[in-house]
Amino acid sequence: MWSRQFKIRFGEVELYFGPGVLRDNSKQALQGSKKAVIVSSKSAAKISGAFDDIVSVLNTLGIEYTVFNKVTPNPTTGIVNELVELIEGYNADTIIAIGGGSVIDTAKVASILPYTGVKAEEYVYGKRPQGSKLKLIAVNLTHGTGSEVDRFAVLTVSGTIEKRGFITRYPDISFDDSYYTLTLSREQTLYTTLDAFYHAYEAATSKRNNIFVLTLAEEAVEKVTSYLEKTLSEPRNLEARTNLLYASMLAGMCIDTSGTHLVHALEHGFSGLNPDLPHGAGLAIVGPYAAYYIHKAVPEESARILRILDPSIKPVSEDAEKAVKIIQEFQRKHGFEQRLSDYGIREVDLEKVVEFVEKTIRERYSVNLPLNIDKSTLLEIARRAL
């Protein structure tokens, strides 16, 4: 069953899932395109094999293309502006994003801004241009992002620590093809899978959750707990990779429906301060301590997810500290024991970061956050994670 391909429509994206879907369907997806920009990081697209497979189809169809391979983790508005200049100069009509969340997020925003005069930083702060979007195709290379199936993007405003998430657009067509996840390193495998776990946990505990989100979140976490250890020990196991990719896709649907909140708000603050902090690692560092307050506020929803990790958790506020320990043990079991201090973050940095986090919670996350939280609580979480 795991190897069977399928196609679904979610929101405004047509998504192809399963081993081999890119080779089987990319020609159809690219029909009508004349000039494309391939967006990627420096090497992941080529290492995975997806780059060569896309280029082969472009050549077969006679579609001109150029490459923008400057996207880095925790991408900035400056990178988006540079990509937009390339798109305008090349007169492209299609963007093909080959990568994880950073690449897909960059491409989402860059597909909207050409010929509008609107800069990426203006877009992040809420200015929305008029005009048509470029065709956007996303080839997802990780089992963590969710960006291939949701309408969100995250950028850091260049020259600041302001890393912000916002609604932008869905890709037109996305590919979740597990063949291209086989080359993920152990570190990338762990970080991206933890990203999917926190997507599911936060969506399930959001104020905007519902039975659909809870159902998908439970299935996503069930897949994560069943297949993460096997994938870490057998990195070329396609069945395990496919199941983690499926978990990530479901978790992406969850956050598209009910959003993230406390863990992501905190992580954005710290990786905005230090862009070398990988997103999934940042979530896993602050996540257990944020879960204390989440479980205390919404113990039934929290326990519904955490019981998959440890059936002894109870849907009562008194088990809040147990929630911390369950998540820590799950992460430790798979080799994750990092701290904020491992990334050079110090006590003196916390005040500045927490001020930004408090602001973003008010502006964006309050509609999702299932509890009232103040600066002193945010500082407490940050200090425990230091």
Protein Blocks (a to p, Z undefined) as FASTA:
>chain_A
ZZpccdddehjbccdedehklmmmmmmmmgoiabdcddddfklmmmnommmmmmmmmmmn
opacdddfkbcehiafklmmmmmmmmmmnopabdcdeddfklmmmmmmmmmmgonlpafk
lmmnopaceddddddddddfbdfkommmmcbdcdddehiabdcdddfbdcfbdcddfklm
mmpcfklmmmmmmmmmmmmmmmmmpmkbcfklmmmmmmmmmmmmmmmmmmmmmmmlmklm
mmmmmmmmmmmmmmmmnopaklmmmmmmmmmmmmmlcfklmmmmmmmmmmmmmmmmmmml
mmmmmmmmomkbccbfklmmmmmmmmmmmmmmnopacdfklnopafklmmmmmmmmmmmm
mmmmmmmmgcdcdfklmmmmmmmmZZ
